[in-house]
Amino acid sequence: MQGGSDARTSGLDASGLRIGIVRARFNESVTTALESACRATLLEMGAADQDIITVTVPGALEVPLALQGLAETARFDALVALGCIIRGETYHFELVANESGAGVTRVGLDHHIPVANAILTVENQLQAQARQHDKGRDAAVVAVEMARLLERLSALHQDGAAIDQSGNPQA
């Protein structure tokens, strides 16, 4: 999501979409800010508050399992992963970052559901704070954009319709 602070919400319509958010509590001040920015952006794009569900888990390693649980309900159009991993003095940072990232990706692919990954991997608290608003916002934009894209692709699959260069079905 690099360059995501330029992400535009105009033209994106989240109305009617059901979005599941999984937020890690570790580094809670950052993850709460990520969630606030994500939720505000979803509402700005027309999502209904009751269609945005947030669950919390202890840390980034637990995020994929909660995402999987939400995906298995088949009630969501997109999911969002929120967390913050700050580098320490041991290899643990790489382990948590790699495993949580792989797990988040696997949930999306296994369940054919968009998952916006906004688990920050940073060197220190200042970097996390500098990114928390923009990355929360970016996650909302990615979730909505990908949910709408998959809707269009699903329509293509069902109808056998042709698509234009923007990925929109043609009549």
Secondary structure, DSSP 8 states (H G I E B T S, - for coil): -TTGGG---TT---TT--EEEEEE-TTHHHHHHHHHHHHHHHHHTT--GGGEEEEEESSGGGHHHHHHHHHHTT--SEEEEEEEEE--SSTHHHHHHHHHHHHHHHHHHHHT--EEEEEEEESSHHHHHHHHHHHHHHHHHHHHHHHHHHHHHHHHHHH--EE-TTS-EE-
